[in-house]
Amino acid sequence: MEINIDQTKWWQRIYAAFIFFTRLPFWRIYQPPQQCYKTVVEHWPLAGWLTGGSMALVIYFGSMIMPYHITILLAIILRILMTGALHEDGLCDFFDGFGGGGNDRERILLIMKDSHIGTYGVLGIILYLALLFTALYSLSPFYAVLAVLAGDAYSKMLAAQIVIFLPYARTEETAKNKTVYRKMSIPAGISLFFQGMLPMIPLLFVGIKYCTLRWDLIIFVPCIVMYFLYYMMLKKIKGYTGDCCGALFLLVELSFYLTVAAQLN
């Protein structure tokens, strides 16, 4: 008998998010009901607490024992390994689809579903990684730690809202992971907000109290990037896909780090 989403428990849905958004072997311990995977974006920032926290630990302790540029590179590699390059794969497909598909909705969706990477995808991921590395490397270890703790969860909170604003561009049968995320309820939206904002508090407190960080820029520049990408998806494919979610997160997060770096350098 199929279980309704509302019959699942909150901890099962969170557990499904950790299984879905990381490659850590949570599934070996417990496998939640399949319906829980329709709610994973509602707990996406919690997965960001895990990945962002792991990056922060590498930056904090690694900067004590090895050159800083190697530390930053290792932190980025760690997150890629933890997520199985899930978001980076989406970013490549996003660049290929929107770069090579023109204004043809079906062609864009077809290109994004193709497992091969094209010119736009290669160039896009290289430029993204170069900017990510440069932005984090330009920060001191202390502020890099605060930035990744805040930026990972906050950017996932913003990216997750695409499921509220747009419909899924494909059907559940043609989706890559055979799952379509459900529309968020008001309680889920409130929970998502706190998941994304709580890790932001240390960065805002320290930045505003001890240096020239402007909270309005840190908060709203990623929102502007989010809106621009949302509008692009609305105009070109009239919806979103899983690849779009991954690309949204990475590009919004990149804008977050660039905004912080621009103010501290």
Beta strands, then each sheet from edge to edge (+ up, - down):
end
